[in-house]
Amino acid sequence: MDLTTLILIALTIAAGVASVLGLKRLKGEPAGGSVGRWQRGLIWLCTLGAGALFVYRAVWVHDVWQPLHAHIDGLLLIAPLLGATVLYLQHPSRIPGVGVFAGPMLVLILAWAICASAWTLKLFDIDSVWKAIHLASVYLGTLLFAMAAVAGVMFLYAQRRLRSKAAPVTPSPEGGRRFASLESIETLIIRTSALGFGLLSLGLVTGLVIVSQEQTRLGPGWWYSPKVVLAAAVWLIFALVMNVRHTASFRGSRAAWLSITGMALLLATMAIAINLPDLATPTPPTGGGP
């Protein structure tokens, strides 16, 4: 087993422990308690570890300076940026409590990176600026949509707690469970969806340019392939989420559910895209990347 996979396994376990500690906090651990400190520490560990692994692969593993050399590199770009965003947002004056809900998403990304390293390693065939822009916009857009989905789950939980009157969800200086207001969480959903929507639009445009230049790669029916149909569905969903502030029909829980559904469809789109030969070329069966 190679070094990248071993480190990813360790980071995934750390993220899993952070998720379990987050669940424990939901059951009554004060915001400033030891469980919360351990959880933040593990998120810091995952953030720094994934970031260092991304730099290691970009500088020492690849023969040329091309950070997004394979799908694993894209996931390693998302993981530390997601962790850093969560660490910034969970300050009491911003979106307190977001770290509790971000753990499972971090586990998902790191676990997927293990698969991309150990079993399904494929190198991207990046021979134009369009492909470089396409990949960068897709992965950075996925990062923002992941944050929107995390905020969506947090919104649904906070809304349910408010309706049941089980516990306060707003910041409490007395050290109780500290969660942001529904308005703050909804704003986070809208802003991250709007930024991700812009990057996804850029990814779709550059993808169409690439396909128009190399139509033989996806075949004559490329425009109704699962990859294109799912990508269009994700685009439409986040177009709705981005505009929820202008309509009462998709505010609140509807925006939260749309952000979660959009992220699920985006992950399905990426899974299909990685297995299509439009940007990836198979590597020799070496058992994973270095």
BELGIDA-V175844 format. One record per pair of residues at least 4 apart in sequence whose C-alpha atoms are under 8 Angstrom apart, sorted by sequence separation. I is the first residue (numbers start at 1). J is the second residue. D is the distance in Angstrom with one decimal. If there is no record, write none. Layout:
# BELGIDA-V175844
[[I & J & D] [I & J & D]]
This chain:
# BELGIDA-V175844
[[1 & 5 & 6.7] [2 & 6 & 6.4] [3 & 7 & 6.2] [4 & 8 & 6.2] [5 & 9 & 6.2] [6 & 10 & 6.4] [7 & 11 & 6.2] [8 & 12 & 6.0] [9 & 13 & 6.2] [10 & 14 & 6.3] [11 & 15 & 6.1] [12 & 16 & 6.1] [13 & 17 & 6.2] [14 & 18 & 6.2] [15 & 19 & 6.2] [16 & 20 & 6.4] [17 & 21 & 6.2] [18 & 22 & 6.1] [19 & 23 & 6.4] [20 & 24 & 6.4] [21 & 25 & 6.3] [22 & 26 & 6.5] [23 & 27 & 6.8] [24 & 28 & 7.1] [25 & 29 & 4.4] [29 & 33 & 6.4] [32 & 36 & 6.2] [33 & 37 & 6.5] [34 & 38 & 6.2] [35 & 39 & 6.1] [36 & 40 & 6.2] [37 & 41 & 6.1] [38 & 42 & 6.2] [39 & 43 & 6.3] [40 & 44 & 6.2] [41 & 45 & 6.2] [42 & 46 & 6.2] [43 & 47 & 6.0] [44 & 48 & 6.1] [45 & 49 & 5.8] [46 & 50 & 5.8] [47 & 51 & 6.1] [48 & 52 & 6.0] [49 & 53 & 6.1] [50 & 54 & 6.2] [51 & 55 & 6.3] [52 & 56 & 6.0] [53 & 57 & 6.2] [54 & 58 & 6.2] [55 & 59 & 6.0] [56 & 60 & 5.6] [57 & 61 & 4.6] [58 & 62 & 5.8] [62 & 66 & 7.2] [69 & 73 & 6.3] [70 & 74 & 6.9] [71 & 75 & 6.5] [72 & 76 & 6.1] [73 & 77 & 6.1] [74 & 78 & 6.4] [75 & 79 & 6.2] [76 & 80 & 6.9] [77 & 81 & 6.6] [78 & 82 & 5.9] [79 & 83 & 6.2] [80 & 84 & 6.0] [81 & 85 & 6.0] [82 & 86 & 6.2] [83 & 87 & 6.2] [84 & 88 & 6.2] [85 & 89 & 6.1] [86 & 90 & 6.0] [87 & 91 & 7.3] [90 & 94 & 6.3] [91 & 95 & 6.4] [92 & 96 & 4.8] [97 & 101 & 7.6] [98 & 102 & 6.4] [99 & 103 & 6.6] [101 & 105 & 7.8] [102 & 106 & 6.3] [103 & 107 & 6.2] [104 & 108 & 6.2] [105 & 109 & 6.3] [106 & 110 & 6.2] [107 & 111 & 5.9] [108 & 112 & 6.1] [109 & 113 & 6.2] [110 & 114 & 6.4] [111 & 115 & 6.7] [112 & 116 & 6.2] [113 & 117 & 6.1] [114 & 118 & 5.9] [115 & 119 & 5.4] [116 & 120 & 4.9] [117 & 121 & 5.4] [127 & 131 & 7.1] [128 & 132 & 6.7] [129 & 133 & 6.2] [130 & 134 & 6.0] [131 & 135 & 6.2] [132 & 136 & 6.2] [133 & 137 & 6.0] [134 & 138 & 6.2] [135 & 139 & 6.2] [136 & 140 & 6.1] [137 & 141 & 5.7] [138 & 142 & 6.1] [139 & 143 & 6.3] [140 & 144 & 6.6] [141 & 145 & 6.2] [142 & 146 & 6.0] [143 & 147 & 6.5] [144 & 148 & 6.3] [145 & 149 & 6.1] [146 & 150 & 6.2] [147 & 151 & 6.1] [148 & 152 & 6.0] [149 & 153 & 6.3] [150 & 154 & 6.3] [151 & 155 & 6.0] [152 & 156 & 6.4] [153 & 157 & 6.3] [154 & 158 & 6.1] [155 & 159 & 6.0] [156 & 160 & 6.1] [157 & 161 & 6.3] [158 & 162 & 6.2] [159 & 163 & 6.2] [160 & 164 & 6.2] [161 & 165 & 5.8] [162 & 166 & 6.9] [172 & 176 & 5.8] [180 & 184 & 6.2] [181 & 185 & 6.4] [182 & 186 & 6.0] [183 & 187 & 6.1] [184 & 188 & 6.3] [185 & 189 & 6.3] [186 & 190 & 6.3] [187 & 191 & 6.1] [188 & 192 & 6.0] [189 & 193 & 5.9] [190 & 194 & 6.0] [191 & 195 & 6.3] [192 & 196 & 6.0] [193 & 197 & 5.8] [194 & 198 & 6.4] [195 & 199 & 6.5] [196 & 200 & 6.0] [197 & 201 & 6.0] [198 & 202 & 6.3] [199 & 203 & 6.2] [200 & 204 & 6.1] [201 & 205 & 6.2] [202 & 206 & 6.1] [203 & 207 & 5.9] [204 & 208 & 6.1] [205 & 209 & 6.3] [206 & 210 & 6.2] [207 & 211 & 6.2] [208 & 212 & 6.0] [209 & 213 & 6.3] [210 & 214 & 6.2] [211 & 215 & 5.1] [215 & 219 & 6.2] [216 & 220 & 7.1] [218 & 222 & 5.2] [221 & 225 & 6.6] [224 & 228 & 6.2] [225 & 229 & 6.2] [226 & 230 & 5.9] [227 & 231 & 6.1] [228 & 232 & 6.1] [229 & 233 & 6.2] [230 & 234 & 6.2] [231 & 235 & 6.2] [232 & 236 & 6.3] [233 & 237 & 6.2] [234 & 238 & 6.3] [235 & 239 & 6.0] [236 & 240 & 6.4] [237 & 241 & 6.5] [238 & 242 & 5.8] [239 & 243 & 6.5] [240 & 244 & 6.3] [243 & 247 & 7.1] [244 & 248 & 6.9] [247 & 251 & 7.1] [250 & 254 & 5.1] [251 & 255 & 5.3] [252 & 256 & 6.5] [253 & 257 & 6.1] [254 & 258 & 6.1] [255 & 259 & 6.1] [256 & 260 & 6.4] [257 & 261 & 6.1] [258 & 262 & 5.9] [259 & 263 & 6.2] [260 & 264 & 6.3] [261 & 265 & 6.3] [262 & 266 & 6.1] [263 & 267 & 6.2] [264 & 268 & 6.4] [265 & 269 & 6.1] [266 & 270 & 6.2] [267 & 271 & 6.2] [268 & 272 & 6.3] [269 & 273 & 6.0] [270 & 274 & 6.1] [271 & 275 & 6.8] [272 & 276 & 6.6] [276 & 280 & 7.3] [277 & 281 & 6.5] [1 & 6 & 6.9] [24 & 29 & 6.6] [25 & 30 & 7.0] [31 & 36 & 6.1] [32 & 37 & 7.0] [56 & 61 & 6.8] [57 & 62 & 6.2] [68 & 73 & 5.2] [89 & 94 & 5.5] [90 & 95 & 5.1] [91 & 96 & 5.5] [115 & 120 & 6.2] [116 & 121 & 5.2] [126 & 131 & 5.7] [161 & 166 & 5.6] [162 & 167 & 7.2] [171 & 176 & 7.9] [172 & 177 & 7.2] [180 & 185 & 6.5] [215 & 220 & 7.0] [223 & 228 & 6.1] [224 & 229 & 5.9] [244 & 249 & 7.6] [249 & 254 & 7.9] [250 & 255 & 5.4] [273 & 278 & 7.9] [274 & 279 & 7.8] [275 & 280 & 7.8] [25 & 31 & 7.6] [29 & 35 & 7.0] [30 & 36 & 7.6] [59 & 65 & 6.9] [67 & 73 & 6.8] [68 & 74 & 5.8] [89 & 95 & 5.2] [90 & 96 & 4.3] [116 & 122 & 8.0] [126 & 132 & 6.4] [161 & 167 & 6.4] [162 & 168 & 7.1] [171 & 177 & 7.5] [172 & 178 & 5.9] [211 & 217 & 7.6] [222 & 228 & 7.4] [223 & 229 & 7.6] [244 & 250 & 5.4] [245 & 251 & 7.0] [274 & 280 & 6.8] [29 & 36 & 7.6] [58 & 65 & 6.5] [62 & 69 & 7.4] [89 & 96 & 6.9] [90 & 97 & 5.7] [161 & 168 & 7.7] [162 & 169 & 7.2] [171 & 178 & 4.5] [211 & 218 & 7.6] [215 & 222 & 7.8] [244 & 251 & 5.4] [58 & 66 & 6.5] [90 & 98 & 5.5] [161 & 169 & 7.4] [169 & 177 & 6.8] [170 & 178 & 5.8] [171 & 179 & 5.7] [58 & 67 & 4.8] [89 & 98 & 7.1] [90 & 99 & 6.1] [168 & 177 & 7.1] [169 & 178 & 5.9] [170 & 179 & 5.0] [171 & 180 & 6.3] [241 & 250 & 7.2] [25 & 35 & 7.0] [57 & 67 & 7.6] [58 & 68 & 7.8] [167 & 177 & 7.9] [168 & 178 & 7.8] [169 & 179 & 4.6] [170 & 180 & 5.1] [240 & 250 & 7.5] [24 & 35 & 7.8] [25 & 36 & 7.0] [58 & 69 & 8.0] [158 & 169 & 6.2] [168 & 179 & 8.0] [169 & 180 & 6.4] [170 & 181 & 5.4] [244 & 255 & 7.0] [55 & 67 & 7.9] [86 & 98 & 6.6] [87 & 99 & 7.1] [169 & 181 & 6.7] [54 & 67 & 7.8] [86 & 99 & 5.8] [21 & 35 & 6.2] [22 & 36 & 7.5] [241 & 255 & 5.6] [21 & 36 & 7.4] [57 & 73 & 7.7] [86 & 102 & 7.2] [21 & 38 & 7.8] [22 & 39 & 6.8] [241 & 258 & 6.7] [21 & 39 & 6.0] [241 & 259 & 6.9] [54 & 73 & 6.4] [18 & 38 & 7.6] [19 & 39 & 7.8] [238 & 258 & 7.5] [18 & 39 & 4.8] [158 & 179 & 7.6] [237 & 258 & 6.4] [238 & 259 & 7.0] [17 & 39 & 7.8] [18 & 40 & 7.7] [54 & 76 & 5.5] [237 & 259 & 7.6] [53 & 76 & 7.4] [54 & 77 & 6.5] [83 & 106 & 7.5] [158 & 181 & 8.0] [159 & 182 & 7.1] [18 & 42 & 5.9] [82 & 106 & 7.5] [158 & 182 & 7.0] [238 & 262 & 6.7] [17 & 42 & 7.8] [18 & 43 & 6.8] [51 & 76 & 6.9] [237 & 262 & 6.0] [50 & 76 & 5.9] [51 & 77 & 7.2] [15 & 42 & 6.6] [50 & 77 & 7.9] [79 & 106 & 6.4] [155 & 182 & 6.2] [204 & 231 & 7.7] [14 & 42 & 6.0] [15 & 43 & 6.7] [51 & 79 & 7.7] [234 & 262 & 5.3] [14 & 43 & 7.9] [50 & 79 & 6.4] [51 & 80 & 5.2] [233 & 262 & 8.0] [234 & 263 & 7.7] [50 & 80 & 5.5] [79 & 109 & 6.5] [155 & 185 & 6.0] [14 & 45 & 7.8] [15 & 46 & 6.6] [49 & 80 & 7.9] [78 & 109 & 7.8] [79 & 110 & 7.0] [154 & 185 & 7.5] [155 & 186 & 7.1] [234 & 265 & 6.2] [14 & 46 & 6.9] [47 & 79 & 6.7] [48 & 80 & 6.6] [233 & 265 & 7.7] [234 & 266 & 6.1] [46 & 79 & 7.9] [47 & 80 & 4.2] [152 & 185 & 7.8] [11 & 45 & 7.7] [12 & 46 & 7.9] [46 & 80 & 7.1] [47 & 81 & 7.3] [75 & 109 & 6.3] [76 & 110 & 7.7] [151 & 185 & 6.1] [152 & 186 & 7.8] [201 & 235 & 7.3] [231 & 265 & 7.8] [11 & 46 & 5.5] [47 & 82 & 7.8] [75 & 110 & 7.3] [151 & 186 & 7.6] [200 & 235 & 7.0] [230 & 265 & 6.5] [231 & 266 & 6.9] [47 & 83 & 5.1] [230 & 266 & 7.3] [46 & 83 & 7.2] [47 & 84 & 6.4] [75 & 112 & 7.7] [76 & 113 & 7.2] [151 & 188 & 6.7] [152 & 189 & 6.6] [11 & 49 & 7.1] [75 & 113 & 6.0] [151 & 189 & 5.8] [197 & 235 & 6.8] [230 & 268 & 7.7] [231 & 269 & 6.2] [11 & 50 & 7.6] [44 & 83 & 7.1] [230 & 269 & 5.7] [43 & 83 & 6.3] [44 & 84 & 7.8] [148 & 188 & 6.9] [149 & 189 & 7.6] [72 & 113 & 5.2] [105 & 146 & 7.3] [148 & 189 & 4.7] [197 & 238 & 6.1] [8 & 50 & 7.7] [71 & 113 & 7.9] [72 & 114 & 7.9] [147 & 189 & 7.6] [148 & 190 & 7.6] [197 & 239 & 6.8] [227 & 269 & 5.5] [44 & 87 & 7.7] [226 & 269 & 7.7] [227 & 270 & 7.9] [43 & 87 & 7.7] [72 & 116 & 5.3] [148 & 192 & 5.6] [194 & 238 & 7.5] [71 & 116 & 6.5] [72 & 117 & 6.1] [102 & 147 & 7.8] [105 & 150 & 7.3] [147 & 192 & 6.7] [148 & 193 & 6.0] [193 & 238 & 6.1] [194 & 239 & 7.8] [197 & 242 & 7.5] [227 & 272 & 6.1] [226 & 272 & 7.5] [227 & 273 & 6.0] [40 & 87 & 7.5] [145 & 192 & 6.6] [194 & 241 & 7.8] [102 & 150 & 5.8] [144 & 192 & 5.3] [145 & 193 & 6.0] [193 & 241 & 6.6] [194 & 242 & 4.9] [4 & 53 & 7.3] [72 & 121 & 7.5] [101 & 150 & 6.0] [144 & 193 & 6.6] [193 & 242 & 5.7] [71 & 121 & 7.4] [101 & 151 & 7.8] [70 & 121 & 7.2] [71 & 122 & 7.1] [144 & 195 & 6.9] [145 & 196 & 5.8] [190 & 241 & 6.3] [191 & 242 & 7.3] [70 & 122 & 6.0] [71 & 123 & 7.4] [98 & 150 & 7.6] [101 & 153 & 7.1] [144 & 196 & 5.1] [189 & 241 & 7.8] [190 & 242 & 5.3] [70 & 123 & 4.6] [71 & 124 & 7.6] [98 & 151 & 7.1] [101 & 154 & 6.3] [143 & 196 & 7.8] [190 & 243 & 7.7] [69 & 123 & 5.9] [70 & 124 & 5.3] [141 & 195 & 7.4] [142 & 196 & 7.0] [190 & 244 & 7.3] [69 & 124 & 5.8] [141 & 196 & 4.3] [190 & 245 & 7.9] [68 & 124 & 7.9] [98 & 154 & 7.0] [140 & 196 & 7.4] [141 & 197 & 7.1] [141 & 198 & 7.9] [141 & 199 & 5.2] [218 & 276 & 7.8] [40 & 99 & 7.6] [140 & 199 & 7.1] [141 & 200 & 5.7] [218 & 277 & 7.5] [43 & 103 & 7.8] [217 & 277 & 6.6] [218 & 278 & 6.5] [78 & 139 & 6.8] [82 & 143 & 6.4] [138 & 199 & 6.7] [217 & 278 & 5.5] [77 & 139 & 7.7] [78 & 140 & 7.0] [81 & 143 & 7.5] [137 & 199 & 5.0] [138 & 200 & 6.0] [137 & 200 & 6.4] [75 & 139 & 7.6] [78 & 142 & 7.6] [82 & 146 & 8.0] [74 & 139 & 6.0] [78 & 143 & 5.5] [82 & 147 & 7.3] [137 & 202 & 6.5] [138 & 203 & 5.5] [137 & 203 & 5.4] [186 & 252 & 6.6] [189 & 255 & 7.6] [193 & 259 & 7.6] [68 & 135 & 7.5] [189 & 256 & 7.2] [68 & 136 & 7.7] [134 & 202 & 7.2] [135 & 203 & 7.2] [134 & 203 & 4.7] [186 & 255 & 7.8] [133 & 203 & 7.4] [134 & 204 & 7.7] [186 & 256 & 7.7] [189 & 259 & 7.4] [134 & 206 & 5.5] [133 & 206 & 7.2] [134 & 207 & 6.2] [26 & 100 & 7.8] [25 & 100 & 7.5] [96 & 171 & 7.1] [131 & 206 & 7.3] [130 & 206 & 5.8] [131 & 207 & 7.6] [22 & 99 & 7.6] [23 & 100 & 7.0] [130 & 207 & 7.8] [22 & 100 & 4.5] [22 & 101 & 7.2] [92 & 171 & 6.7] [130 & 209 & 7.5] [131 & 210 & 7.1] [130 & 210 & 6.8] [19 & 100 & 6.9] [22 & 103 & 7.4] [97 & 178 & 5.9] [98 & 179 & 7.5] [19 & 101 & 7.6] [96 & 178 & 5.9] [97 & 179 & 4.8] [19 & 102 & 7.8] [96 & 179 & 4.9] [97 & 180 & 6.8] [19 & 103 & 4.5] [95 & 179 & 7.0] [96 & 180 & 5.3] [18 & 103 & 6.1] [19 & 104 & 5.8] [95 & 180 & 5.1] [92 & 178 & 7.7] [94 & 180 & 7.6] [16 & 103 & 6.9] [15 & 103 & 6.0] [16 & 104 & 7.1] [15 & 104 & 7.5] [95 & 184 & 6.9] [95 & 185 & 7.0] [15 & 106 & 6.4] [16 & 107 & 6.0] [15 & 107 & 5.5] [12 & 106 & 7.9] [13 & 107 & 7.9] [12 & 107 & 5.5] [155 & 252 & 7.9] [156 & 253 & 6.3] [12 & 110 & 5.5] [155 & 253 & 7.2] [11 & 110 & 7.2] [12 & 111 & 6.1] [156 & 256 & 6.9] [9 & 110 & 7.9] [152 & 253 & 7.8] [155 & 256 & 6.6] [8 & 110 & 6.4] [9 & 111 & 7.5] [8 & 111 & 7.6] [152 & 255 & 7.4] [153 & 256 & 6.8] [152 & 256 & 4.0] [153 & 257 & 8.0] [8 & 113 & 7.2] [9 & 114 & 6.8] [151 & 256 & 7.4] [152 & 257 & 6.5] [8 & 114 & 6.0] [149 & 256 & 7.2] [152 & 259 & 6.2] [153 & 260 & 7.4] [152 & 260 & 6.3] [5 & 114 & 5.7] [149 & 259 & 5.1] [150 & 260 & 7.7] [148 & 259 & 5.9] [149 & 260 & 4.5] [5 & 117 & 6.1] [148 & 260 & 7.5] [4 & 117 & 7.2] [5 & 118 & 6.4] [145 & 259 & 7.2] [149 & 263 & 6.3] [1 & 118 & 7.7] [145 & 262 & 7.8] [146 & 263 & 6.4] [145 & 263 & 6.0] [142 & 263 & 7.7] [142 & 266 & 7.5] [32 & 175 & 6.2] [31 & 175 & 5.7] [30 & 175 & 5.4] [31 & 176 & 6.0] [30 & 176 & 4.8] [31 & 177 & 5.4] [29 & 176 & 7.6] [30 & 177 & 5.3] [31 & 178 & 5.9] [28 & 176 & 7.8] [29 & 177 & 6.9] [30 & 178 & 7.8] [131 & 279 & 7.8] [28 & 177 & 6.7] [26 & 177 & 7.5] [25 & 177 & 7.6] [126 & 279 & 7.1] [125 & 279 & 5.4] [124 & 279 & 5.4] [125 & 280 & 5.5] [124 & 280 & 4.2] [125 & 281 & 6.2] [123 & 280 & 5.6] [124 & 281 & 6.1] [122 & 280 & 6.0] [123 & 281 & 5.6] [122 & 281 & 5.9] [123 & 282 & 6.5] [122 & 282 & 5.0] [123 & 283 & 6.6] [121 & 282 & 7.6] [122 & 283 & 5.6] [121 & 283 & 7.0] [121 & 288 & 5.7] [119 & 287 & 6.3] [120 & 288 & 7.2] [121 & 289 & 6.4] [118 & 287 & 5.7] [119 & 288 & 5.9] [118 & 288 & 4.1] [117 & 288 & 4.8] [118 & 289 & 6.9] [116 & 288 & 7.7] [117 & 289 & 5.4] [71 & 274 & 7.4] [70 & 280 & 7.9] [61 & 290 & 6.6] [5 & 288 & 7.9] [4 & 289 & 7.3] [1 & 287 & 7.8] [2 & 288 & 7.2] [4 & 290 & 6.2] [2 & 289 & 7.2] [3 & 290 & 6.5] [2 & 290 & 5.8]]
